[in-house]
Amino acid sequence: MRNAVKYTWEFDSGVRFTGWSACSPNSSGIRISVADTADPPHVKALGSDLNGMAKGMVLNLTFANWSPGCATNPQYCIETIAVHESGHALGFAHEQNRPDRPSTCTQSAQGASGDWLVTPWDANPVMNGCNPTWNNGGVLSRYDVSGVQSVYGVPWDSLGGGFTSAPAVASRGVNRLDVFGRGLDNQLYHREWDGTGWIGWTPHAGIITSDPAAVSWGPDRVDVFVLGADGSMMHWARVGTAWTTWESLGGGFTASPAVASRGMYQLDVFGRGRDNALWMKSWNGATWTDWKWLGGELTSAPEAKRWGAGRIDVVYRAPDNSFRRSVFNNGW
Ligand SMILES: [Zn+2]
């Protein structure tokens, strides 16, 4: 039963069934009773109406009295029923209860009908008595997946760690990710997806004082920018399989940096200076320019995005709380 919900509802959405253990008389949550009687497996209510209800979900594991054909392959029936009944526990009613069911579905409504229609009519959900495949074989349909995601969110993986900043993410190639964050100890931490597994978190020694900004301008190349303890811009880069040491780019900044790349071997780094103006420093593959003053009065960190060769749009918040944009297109 646990695997049945793990590889269906949990695999495709943010919902998690937890606290699997024997019930006490005061237990809350879904309370499952196992009984081999002539009554079909069922729930006594939908969703949170089941909370703490004794014998709220009744399952059959041996099938001597109900659907005895299941006794020859009980695993299939147990898992398929578990997916269906746990769907009720998530709040989903039978599809044939819908007011918009087509005339081809002649099953009568059964059980509570729920409060709203989450998806269009679905001929093949695990909750449809009109599905020619019983409980859809315990396999979620496309609308089952979008429905459970509408209510419980999409699936999220934990990447672990502990952070005091927003994340930064860059991809240095197909099926590659590098994730960065400022740790609880104010060091920069890095975790990478190498195509098959995660490596890290790995700290890069030194105190940082901003969110990281990261970009990739070519295969196996990632550039990361943060503010150091003194507010100067610090640069760290992945070159192939190796990482550089910290490079100080100087300056003095009061908000997290932004970075974009106009193309191969090119980097443009932006920061809010102590004068609240926007400053920019550029790499051409061989050398860095000096910090260039671009004016403006920033009340936020800048954001910078490239959408074509030689083109970068920069956006920031101004003192009147409006956003302002400037365009670099091989020149301002
Ligand atoms: Zn049902």
Boltz pocket constraint, residues with backbone or C-beta under 6 A from the ligand:
constraints:
  - pocket:
      binder: B
      contacts: [[A, 41], [A, 84], [A, 85], [A, 88], [A, 94], [A, 127]]
      max_distance: 6.0
